[in-house]
Amino acid sequence: MNFFYTNLNSIYESEDSLKLIMPFESLHLYLRDFFLNNLKKKAPVIDPLDFSFRYKIDTLKTINLFLTLSNYGLLKKLYQLECDECNEIAFEDSIENFYECFVCKHPLLNLSEPSFDKLFNNISYAFEFCDELQDELYHDLKVPPSLSSNKQSDDKGGDITTIQSNFSVSDVLKHTDVSMSSITSEQCIIKQQIDDFLAKGIKTIS
């Protein structure tokens, strides 16, 4: 078995929240197809909302899925923020690194109003492949998968919902469903980064 299939299967068996999305074989095919398309397009990062929209999967379940893949090392999690001044997009592996735009030096975060909604609603999630997964996918581009014989309406588990056009770190912080274990873990990571902000001089955060 290949690297991605074997590792995804192991993750799927360990994480009950993934079973709420769809059966394993379908999830593997959808993810593999989506990842290969990202490589074909030479996309700089993987946008989980594209996956959510393409396969009509609940946004929270999708974010939890991608965070889970990141926690197990298949993907690398990035935070994405667009500069209000010059529109340059920055990617960082930690929110506390968003101090100023590397192009125009404009402050990236509004530290004068450090509430969850105002401070984190313009930060979204993006992901990169781990090296081994990327190497395997490049090899697999020679024989891309076909989903033509799979009817999504028959394969998919979980609910089909209206897909959000934006999903920010603030949305993760507001989420309260403890069954989404990777989102719960992400909340702890963000709160630790908030503490780091406080240590740098922010007096309060609500």
N, C-alpha and C positions, 0 to 999 in steps of 0.2 A: 504493500500500500504506500501511497505517496505521503509526503510530509504534511501537507495541509489536511488531507482526509483523516489521517491517523490522529493528528493533534486536535482537530476540530471534534472528532468523535469522542476523544477523551474529555474534552471540555464540556461537551454536550451531556455526557453521562454524569458529570460532576455538578453541573449547574442546572437546577430545576427550572429556573426562570427561562432558559432557552427552550425548554419543552413547551412553553406557553406560546411560542411563536409559530412553529410548524414541525412536522416530522423531520428527523435528522437528514435523511437523504435529500429531501427538497431543500432544506436550509443549505446543505453543502453545495448543491447545484446552483442555487441562486447566488450565494456568496462568490463561488468560483467564477460564474459568468460575469458578475458585477466587477470583480477584481480584474479579470482579463480585459474587460471593456475599458477600465481605468488605464491600464497599461497601453492599450491600443491608442487611446486618445492622448497619451503622455501627460495625463493630469498630474500636477505637482503634488497634490494630496488627495486623500479619499474623503468625500463628504458623506457622512452617514444619512443625511436627509435625502440625498439622491437615491440611496438604496431604499429608504422608507417610501419615497414617492414611486419608484419604479415597480416595486412589488406590493405596494399598498399595505404596508405593515405599520402598525401603531408606532408613533414617533418615540414614545418612551421605551417601548420594547426594543426598538432599533438602537437607541442610544445605549441602553443597557447591554445589548448584544456587542456593540463595538467596544464599549468599555471593558467588557469581559474578555474579548479577544486581546485587548491591550494588556489587561492584567496578567494574562497567561503568556504574553510575549510574542503573539502572532502579529500584532500591530503595535505601532508606537503612537501614543496619544499626543496631540498638539492642541493648543488653544490658539484661536484665530481672532484677530482684532484689526479693524480698518481705521486708519488715522482720520480724524474728522477734518484735519487741515489739508492734507495732500492726497488722501485716499489710498495711500500705500498700505498694503496688507502685510501684517507681521504675524509670524508664527513663533510661538514659544512653548517649551515643555512645562513651564510653570507660570501661573498668573502673576506672581510677584516680579517676573522679569519685564512686565509691561510698564516700564517707567516713562520712556519717551520714544517717539518715532525715530528710527535709525536713519531716516532720510532728512526730515525737516526739523527734527528735535522737538516737535510739539508734544506736550504731555499726552499719553495715551489713555490714562484713567483720570476721571474727575475726582481727585482725592479730597476736594472741598465738600463733597456730598457723598460720603461713603456708606450709602445704604445698599443693600443687596440689589434692588431694582436699578438704581442709577449707576452703580459701579460695575455690574457684571452683565447687564442686559445687552451689551454690544460685543460680548465675547462668546464665540461659538466653538464647536468641536470640529477637528479635522484629524486625520490619521495617516500614517505612513506604514508601508509593509516592513516587516522584519526582513533581514537580508536573505535568509534561507527561503522564506515564502516568495519573495520577489524573484529569486533565481529560478525557483520551480515554475512560477507563473510565466516567466519569460520563455522557458523551455516549452511549456504547454501551449503557448501561442501558436505553435506549429499545428496543433490539433485542438482548436477551441471547442468547448462543449456546446451542445445543442439542447435548447429547452423546448424545441418545437413540439416534441411529443408529450410534453408535460402541460397539462391544463392547470393554471395557477389556482383557479377557483376550486379544483378538486384536491390539490396538494396542500393548500395553505391551512394552517391551524391558527387559532387566535382570532382577534377581531380585526375587521377592516374599518379604519376610521378616516376622517378627514385629515389629510397630512398638513402639518403646520408649515408655513413658509419660512419660519425662523424658529430656532430653538437655542436658547442661550444657557450660559452657566447659571443665570438666575432661575431658570426653569428647573434645573437640577436641584438647586437649593430648596425650592418650594415643594419638591416631590416628597410624599410621605409613605408610599407603598414599600414596606420592608421586604416584600418578595423580590424586588429589584435589587439584588445584593450588590451588584457592581455600581449602581447609582448611589446606594447607601455608602459604599466605600469611597466613592468620588466626593460625596458631601464632606466626609472627614478630611480628605485631602485639601479641599477648598477651604474649609474652616481653619486648617493649619496655616494655609497661605494667608488667610485673613489675619491670623495672629501675627504673621510676619509683617504684614502691612502696619498693624498696630504698633509693632516694635519700631517701625521706621518713622512714626510720628503722627499717625492717624489717631485721634483721641477716642472716637466712638464709632460704632457701626451697628445699624439696626436691621 
